[in-house]
Amino acid sequence: MFFAGLFVSLQEKLKQGDMARKRFIWEKAQNGLMKEVSVIIDTETGVNYLFVVHGYAGGLTPLLDKNGKPVITPPNEIID
């Protein structure tokens, strides 16, 4: 339960802009009943993260390409 609360707290902070405007962009969200799948882009490194919430559980991991390398968005393609 602690981790679920932590992820929901992070999710809300990012959406409200407490952290988002400075470093992270939230995009490509897919929402359903008690679940959400989103991609978070780190504007400093370009690294994409997969963020999943399902019910009271959630997880955050780097998004990987077919070769197992982190997906990186080039700086010129990052739109705030």
Contact map, one row per residue, 1 for C-alpha under 8 A:
11111000000000000000000000000000000000000000000000000001100000000000000000000000
11111100000000000000000000000000000000000000000000000000000000000000000000000000
11111110000000000000000000000000000000000000000000000000110000000000000000000000
11111111000000000000000000000000000000000000000000000001110000000000000000000000
11111111100000000000000000000000000000000000000000000001000000000000000000000000
01111111110000000000000000000000000000000000000000000000000000000000000000000000
00111111111000000000000000000000000000000000000000001000011000000000000000000000
00011111111100000000000000000000000000000000000000001000010000000000000000000000
00001111111110000000000000000000000000000000000000000000000000000000000000000000
00000111111111000000000000000000000000000000000000000000000000000000000000000000
00000011111111100000000000000000000000000000000000000000000000000000000000000000
00000001111111110000000000000000000000000000000000000000000000000000000000000000
00000000111111111111000000000000000000000000000000000000000000000000000000000000
00000000011111111111000111000000000000000000000000000000000000000000000000000000
00000000001111111101000001000000000000000000000000000000000000000000000000000000
00000000000111111101000000000000000000000000000000000000000000000000000000000000
00000000000011111111100000000000000000000000000000000000000000000000000000000000
00000000000011111111100000000000000000000000000000000000000000000000000000000000
00000000000011001111111100000000000000000000000000000000000000000000000000000000
00000000000011111111111111000000000000000000000000000000000000000000000000000000
00000000000000001111111110000000000000000000000000000000000000000000000000000001
00000000000000000011111100000000000000000000000000000000000000000000000000000000
00000000000000000011111110000000000000000111000000000000000000000000000000000000
00000000000001000011111111000000000000011110000000000000000000000000000000000000
00000000000001000001101111100000000000011110000000000000000000000000000000000001
00000000000001100001000111111000000001111000000000000000000000000000000000000000
00000000000000000000000011111000000001111000000000000000000000000000000000000000
00000000000000000000000001111100000011100000000000000000000000000000000000000000
00000000000000000000000001111110000111100000000000000000000000000000000000000000
00000000000000000000000000011111000111000000000000000000000000000000000000000000
00000000000000000000000000001111111110000000000000000000000000000000000000000000
00000000000000000000000000000111111100000000000000000000000000000000000000000000
00000000000000000000000000000011111000000000000000000000000000000000000000000000
00000000000000000000000000000011111100000000000000001110000000000000000000000000
00000000000000000000000000000011111110000000000000011110000000000000000000000000
00000000000000000000000000001111011111000000000000111100000000000000000000000000
00000000000000000000000000011110001111100000000001111000000000000000000000000000
00000000000000000000000001111100000111110000000001110000000000000000000000000000
00000000000000000000000001111000000011111000000111100000000000000000000000000000
00000000000000000000000111100000000001111100000111100000000000000000000000000000
00000000000000000000000111100000000000111110011110000000000000000000000010000000
00000000000000000000001110000000000000011111111100000000000000000000000000000000
00000000000000000000001110000000000000001111111000000000000000000000000000100100
00000000000000000000001000000000000000000111110000000000000000000000000000000000
00000000000000000000000000000000000000000111111000000000000000000000000100000000
00000000000000000000000000000000000000001111111100000000000000000000000111100100
00000000000000000000000000000000000000001110111110000000000001100000011110000000
00000000000000000000000000000000000000111100011111000000000001100000011110000000
00000000000000000000000000000000000000111000001111100000000111100000000000000000
00000000000000000000000000000000000011110000000111110000000111100000000000000000
00000000000000000000000000000000000111110000000011111000011110000000000000000000
00000000000000000000000000000000001111000000000001111100011100000000000000000000
00000011000000000000000000000000011110000000000000111111111000000000000000000000
00000000000000000000000000000000011100000000000000011111110000000000000000000000
00000000000000000000000000000000011000000000000000001111110000000000000000000000
10011000000000000000000000000000000000000000000000001111110000000000000000000000
10110000000000000000000000000000000000000000000000001111111000000000000000000000
00110011000000000000000000000000000000000000000000111111111100000000000000000000
00000010000000000000000000000000000000000000000000111000111110000000000000000000
00000000000000000000000000000000000000000000000011110000011111000000000000000000
00000000000000000000000000000000000000000000000011100000001111100000000000000000
00000000000000000000000000000000000000000000001111000000000111110000011000000000
00000000000000000000000000000000000000000000001111000000000011111000011000000000
00000000000000000000000000000000000000000000000000000000000001111111111000000000
00000000000000000000000000000000000000000000000000000000000000111111111000000000
00000000000000000000000000000000000000000000000000000000000000011111100000000000
00000000000000000000000000000000000000000000000000000000000000011111100000000000
00000000000000000000000000000000000000000000000000000000000000011111110000000000
00000000000000000000000000000000000000000000000000000000000000011111111000000000
00000000000000000000000000000000000000000000001100000000000001111001111100000000
00000000000000000000000000000000000000000000001100000000000001111000111110000000
00000000000000000000000000000000000000000000111100000000000000000000011111000000
00000000000000000000000000000000000000001000011100000000000000000000001111101100
00000000000000000000000000000000000000000000010000000000000000000000000111111100
00000000000000000000000000000000000000000010010000000000000000000000000011111100
00000000000000000000000000000000000000000000000000000000000000000000000001111110
00000000000000000000000000000000000000000000000000000000000000000000000011111110
00000000000000000000000000000000000000000010010000000000000000000000000011111111
00000000000000000000000000000000000000000000000000000000000000000000000000011111
00000000000000000000100010000000000000000000000000000000000000000000000000000111
